Amino acid sequence: MTDTNKVNTKGMGPGVCVPWDQKAKEFGEILGNKEIVKKEWEQLDAMAYAYLWFWVHR
C-alpha cells in the first residue's frame, strides 16, 4: 500500500485527530491556565476532524 507509518488510534475517542495528552507532550511546560489551552486545542482538533471527515466522505 503506502510506506507511511500507521498511528495507533486505539483508545482515541471519536472525532479526535491528535489527542490532548499527545499534544501536551509536544508543547512542553504550559505557563498559565492549562485548562484554557486544553479546551481550545480540543475545539480546534474537533474542527480539523470535521473538515477531514467532510472531504473524505464527499
Sequence and secondary structure as in RCSB ss.txt:
>XXXX:A:sequence
MTDTNKVNTKGMGPGVCVPWDQKAKEFGEILGNKEIVKKEWEQLDAMAYAYLWFWVHR
>XXXX:A:secstr
   S     TT  TT SS HHHHHHHH S  S HHHHHHHHHHHHHHHHHHHHHHHT 
